[in-house]
Amino acid sequence: QLEGGVELQLPAPNRFIAQDTSLKQPPPNPLETTTPMAIEAREGAVLWHKVEGEGSAYPLPKAAFRCHIETPAVAASNVTQAMTATLWAAIVRERAQERLYAGAVA
């Protein structure tokens, strides 16, 4: 306990850190490519794949999520509505980063 009654504590365990750290063999036909490759496309969304660390003994799995929302209500709106939409997008991005931070540092 510190001055003023402040107590220090450790953060909760990181659920993204693996308990089993043994090496596993890659699948027989992995999707290995040096450039991103679209592996699935649907209306309004495309799923891309790329192995990070190509040529490395330990290619790393990574994920990135990008979302682009277009709405006529904002495009044809006044400055206040456009800025409100921009602020909303920034809040959503910040909340996602807060939730996924433990995975990024794992």
ChimeraX commands (.cxc) that place a marker at each C-alpha (Angstrom):
marker #1 position 0.00,0.00,0.00 radius 0.5
marker #1 position 1.29,3.45,-0.95 radius 0.5
marker #1 position 0.74,6.83,0.64 radius 0.5
marker #1 position -2.82,8.05,0.54 radius 0.5
marker #1 position -4.24,4.50,0.69 radius 0.5
marker #1 position -3.40,3.71,-2.95 radius 0.5
marker #1 position -2.90,-0.02,-3.59 radius 0.5
marker #1 position -1.02,-1.52,-6.52 radius 0.5
marker #1 position -2.19,-4.70,-8.18 radius 0.5
marker #1 position -1.24,-6.85,-11.15 radius 0.5
marker #1 position -3.48,-6.85,-14.22 radius 0.5
marker #1 position -5.71,-9.83,-14.94 radius 0.5
marker #1 position -4.03,-12.78,-16.71 radius 0.5
marker #1 position -3.72,-12.27,-20.49 radius 0.5
marker #1 position -6.16,-14.75,-22.04 radius 0.5
marker #1 position -4.38,-14.46,-25.39 radius 0.5
marker #1 position -1.12,-16.01,-24.14 radius 0.5
marker #1 position -1.04,-19.70,-24.95 radius 0.5
marker #1 position -0.68,-22.26,-22.19 radius 0.5
marker #1 position 0.67,-24.91,-24.59 radius 0.5
marker #1 position 3.83,-23.54,-26.22 radius 0.5
marker #1 position 4.89,-26.71,-28.01 radius 0.5
marker #1 position 5.65,-26.32,-31.72 radius 0.5
marker #1 position 3.11,-27.66,-34.15 radius 0.5
marker #1 position 3.67,-28.75,-37.73 radius 0.5
marker #1 position 2.06,-26.51,-40.36 radius 0.5
marker #1 position -0.88,-27.88,-42.32 radius 0.5
marker #1 position 0.08,-29.88,-45.43 radius 0.5
marker #1 position -1.09,-27.19,-47.89 radius 0.5
marker #1 position -0.90,-23.83,-46.11 radius 0.5
marker #1 position -1.96,-20.69,-47.90 radius 0.5
marker #1 position 1.56,-19.29,-48.16 radius 0.5
marker #1 position 2.07,-16.28,-50.33 radius 0.5
marker #1 position 4.25,-13.20,-50.20 radius 0.5
marker #1 position 1.39,-10.92,-51.23 radius 0.5
marker #1 position -2.09,-10.72,-49.74 radius 0.5
marker #1 position -4.62,-12.99,-51.44 radius 0.5
marker #1 position -8.40,-12.63,-51.36 radius 0.5
marker #1 position -9.73,-15.96,-50.08 radius 0.5
marker #1 position -13.41,-15.05,-49.79 radius 0.5
marker #1 position -15.56,-12.23,-51.09 radius 0.5
marker #1 position -19.15,-11.39,-50.34 radius 0.5
marker #1 position -21.25,-8.34,-51.00 radius 0.5
marker #1 position -19.62,-5.53,-49.06 radius 0.5
marker #1 position -16.75,-7.59,-47.61 radius 0.5
marker #1 position -13.52,-9.28,-48.69 radius 0.5
marker #1 position -11.39,-11.63,-46.55 radius 0.5
marker #1 position -7.66,-11.43,-47.28 radius 0.5
marker #1 position -4.85,-13.80,-46.21 radius 0.5
marker #1 position -1.09,-13.32,-46.00 radius 0.5
marker #1 position 1.52,-15.14,-43.94 radius 0.5
marker #1 position 3.61,-12.66,-41.94 radius 0.5
marker #1 position 7.32,-13.38,-41.61 radius 0.5
marker #1 position 7.46,-15.28,-44.91 radius 0.5
marker #1 position 10.71,-17.25,-45.12 radius 0.5
marker #1 position 11.03,-17.20,-41.34 radius 0.5
marker #1 position 11.13,-20.41,-39.31 radius 0.5
marker #1 position 8.18,-19.05,-37.32 radius 0.5
marker #1 position 5.62,-17.24,-39.48 radius 0.5
marker #1 position 3.34,-15.20,-37.23 radius 0.5
marker #1 position -0.45,-15.18,-37.44 radius 0.5
marker #1 position -1.85,-11.66,-37.42 radius 0.5
marker #1 position -5.22,-10.12,-37.94 radius 0.5
marker #1 position -6.35,-6.70,-39.02 radius 0.5
marker #1 position -9.92,-5.50,-39.26 radius 0.5
marker #1 position -10.85,-2.56,-41.42 radius 0.5
marker #1 position -14.36,-1.28,-41.82 radius 0.5
marker #1 position -15.50,1.46,-44.18 radius 0.5
marker #1 position -19.07,2.65,-43.71 radius 0.5
marker #1 position -20.76,4.86,-46.25 radius 0.5
marker #1 position -24.18,6.27,-45.65 radius 0.5
marker #1 position -26.06,8.85,-47.70 radius 0.5
marker #1 position -27.37,10.41,-44.47 radius 0.5
marker #1 position -23.87,11.57,-43.53 radius 0.5
marker #1 position -22.63,12.30,-47.04 radius 0.5
marker #1 position -25.48,14.75,-47.68 radius 0.5
marker #1 position -25.61,16.12,-44.15 radius 0.5
marker #1 position -24.41,19.26,-42.47 radius 0.5
marker #1 position -21.03,19.64,-40.78 radius 0.5
marker #1 position -22.40,18.75,-37.33 radius 0.5
marker #1 position -23.75,15.39,-38.52 radius 0.5
marker #1 position -20.53,14.65,-40.41 radius 0.5
marker #1 position -18.40,15.40,-37.35 radius 0.5
marker #1 position -20.72,13.33,-35.16 radius 0.5
marker #1 position -20.23,10.37,-37.51 radius 0.5
marker #1 position -16.45,10.90,-37.46 radius 0.5
marker #1 position -16.47,11.02,-33.65 radius 0.5
marker #1 position -18.61,7.87,-33.47 radius 0.5
marker #1 position -16.15,6.02,-35.75 radius 0.5
marker #1 position -13.22,7.14,-33.55 radius 0.5
marker #1 position -15.00,5.90,-30.42 radius 0.5
marker #1 position -15.73,2.51,-32.01 radius 0.5
marker #1 position -12.06,2.22,-33.09 radius 0.5
marker #1 position -10.83,3.14,-29.59 radius 0.5
marker #1 position -13.15,0.65,-27.90 radius 0.5
marker #1 position -11.99,-2.12,-30.24 radius 0.5
marker #1 position -8.35,-1.30,-29.47 radius 0.5
marker #1 position -9.06,-1.42,-25.73 radius 0.5
marker #1 position -10.67,-4.87,-26.01 radius 0.5
marker #1 position -7.95,-6.30,-28.27 radius 0.5
marker #1 position -4.85,-4.73,-26.65 radius 0.5
marker #1 position -4.06,-7.89,-24.67 radius 0.5
marker #1 position -4.02,-9.88,-27.92 radius 0.5
marker #1 position -1.67,-7.40,-29.57 radius 0.5
marker #1 position 0.92,-7.65,-26.79 radius 0.5
marker #1 position 0.60,-11.42,-26.27 radius 0.5
marker link #1:1,2 radius 0.2
marker link #1:2,3 radius 0.2
marker link #1:3,4 radius 0.2
marker link #1:4,5 radius 0.2
marker link #1:5,6 radius 0.2
marker link #1:6,7 radius 0.2
marker link #1:7,8 radius 0.2
marker link #1:8,9 radius 0.2
marker link #1:9,10 radius 0.2
marker link #1:10,11 radius 0.2
marker link #1:11,12 radius 0.2
marker link #1:12,13 radius 0.2
marker link #1:13,14 radius 0.2
marker link #1:14,15 radius 0.2
marker link #1:15,16 radius 0.2
marker link #1:16,17 radius 0.2
marker link #1:17,18 radius 0.2
marker link #1:18,19 radius 0.2
marker link #1:19,20 radius 0.2
marker link #1:20,21 radius 0.2
marker link #1:21,22 radius 0.2
marker link #1:22,23 radius 0.2
marker link #1:23,24 radius 0.2
marker link #1:24,25 radius 0.2
marker link #1:25,26 radius 0.2
marker link #1:26,27 radius 0.2
marker link #1:27,28 radius 0.2
marker link #1:28,29 radius 0.2
marker link #1:29,30 radius 0.2
marker link #1:30,31 radius 0.2
marker link #1:31,32 radius 0.2
marker link #1:32,33 radius 0.2
marker link #1:33,34 radius 0.2
marker link #1:34,35 radius 0.2
marker link #1:35,36 radius 0.2
marker link #1:36,37 radius 0.2
marker link #1:37,38 radius 0.2
marker link #1:38,39 radius 0.2
marker link #1:39,40 radius 0.2
marker link #1:40,41 radius 0.2
marker link #1:41,42 radius 0.2
marker link #1:42,43 radius 0.2
marker link #1:43,44 radius 0.2
marker link #1:44,45 radius 0.2
marker link #1:45,46 radius 0.2
marker link #1:46,47 radius 0.2
marker link #1:47,48 radius 0.2
marker link #1:48,49 radius 0.2
marker link #1:49,50 radius 0.2
marker link #1:50,51 radius 0.2
marker link #1:51,52 radius 0.2
marker link #1:52,53 radius 0.2
marker link #1:53,54 radius 0.2
marker link #1:54,55 radius 0.2
marker link #1:55,56 radius 0.2
marker link #1:56,57 radius 0.2
marker link #1:57,58 radius 0.2
marker link #1:58,59 radius 0.2
marker link #1:59,60 radius 0.2
marker link #1:60,61 radius 0.2
marker link #1:61,62 radius 0.2
marker link #1:62,63 radius 0.2
marker link #1:63,64 radius 0.2
marker link #1:64,65 radius 0.2
marker link #1:65,66 radius 0.2
marker link #1:66,67 radius 0.2
marker link #1:67,68 radius 0.2
marker link #1:68,69 radius 0.2
marker link #1:69,70 radius 0.2
marker link #1:70,71 radius 0.2
marker link #1:71,72 radius 0.2
marker link #1:72,73 radius 0.2
marker link #1:73,74 radius 0.2
marker link #1:74,75 radius 0.2
marker link #1:75,76 radius 0.2
marker link #1:76,77 radius 0.2
marker link #1:77,78 radius 0.2
marker link #1:78,79 radius 0.2
marker link #1:79,80 radius 0.2
marker link #1:80,81 radius 0.2
marker link #1:81,82 radius 0.2
marker link #1:82,83 radius 0.2
marker link #1:83,84 radius 0.2
marker link #1:84,85 radius 0.2
marker link #1:85,86 radius 0.2
marker link #1:86,87 radius 0.2
marker link #1:87,88 radius 0.2
marker link #1:88,89 radius 0.2
marker link #1:89,90 radius 0.2
marker link #1:90,91 radius 0.2
marker link #1:91,92 radius 0.2
marker link #1:92,93 radius 0.2
marker link #1:93,94 radius 0.2
marker link #1:94,95 radius 0.2
marker link #1:95,96 radius 0.2
marker link #1:96,97 radius 0.2
marker link #1:97,98 radius 0.2
marker link #1:98,99 radius 0.2
marker link #1:99,100 radius 0.2
marker link #1:100,101 radius 0.2
marker link #1:101,102 radius 0.2
marker link #1:102,103 radius 0.2
marker link #1:103,104 radius 0.2
marker link #1:104,105 radius 0.2
marker link #1:105,106 radius 0.2
view
